Amino acid sequence: MVKLRARCLLVGDAAVGKSALSHVFHSDGTLFQKNYSMTTGVELLVKCVNIPETSDSVELYITDSAGKETLVEACEKMWGEPSLLCLVFDLTSEQSFANCSRWMERVRGHVQGLQVPGVLVGNKSDLSARREVQTAVAQDWAQSQGLDYHETSAREMENCDAPLLSLARTFQSLYQERLENIQNLSPG
């Protein structure tokens, strides 16, 4: 049994539902706050995730960062060294999706060439009548960036655990690969 710790950076434009998504995940789908105050800094949530079919777990330190442009630069200093990335956009806002490229550039600049596994999350899937970003377009972009793609509805508490569970599994899998590589290097 191995207990791992991973810092997960949660970024995206303001009002895409980052905080709602992280709170629904953190509360195991029991808490959706109807009224949110805009995140003006970073909020840290911690949740231990058991990895199915193993005895391992990953303690996720989720750094929910402000999305408002005027606050991002100050928040970036608090990002630390993320192990995982969760990039969120609003399915009803083409602009929030277009801004994902800018977010990826900012994160890549911050991690200075390190490979950080990540997911792209299209939130607000419950607002299908107002949808502006199609699944196939988001999937293609995510794939081009090396990200897995998930769609969620924090308000309906649908699929909110899938992106972060996927990240925890990826982190545990990378740990196992590195452990095997080290064991293969040792003599005898």
Secondary structure, 3 states (H helix, E strand, C coil): CCEEEEEEEEECCCCCCHHHHHHHHHCCCCCCCCCCCCCCCEEEEEEEEECCCCCCEEEEEEEEECCCHHHHHHHHCCCCCCCEEEEEEECCCHHHHHCHHHHHHHHHHHHCCCCCCEEEEEECCCCHHHCCCCHHHHHHHHHHCCEEEEECECCCCECCHHHHHHHHHHHHHHHHHHHHHHHHHCCC
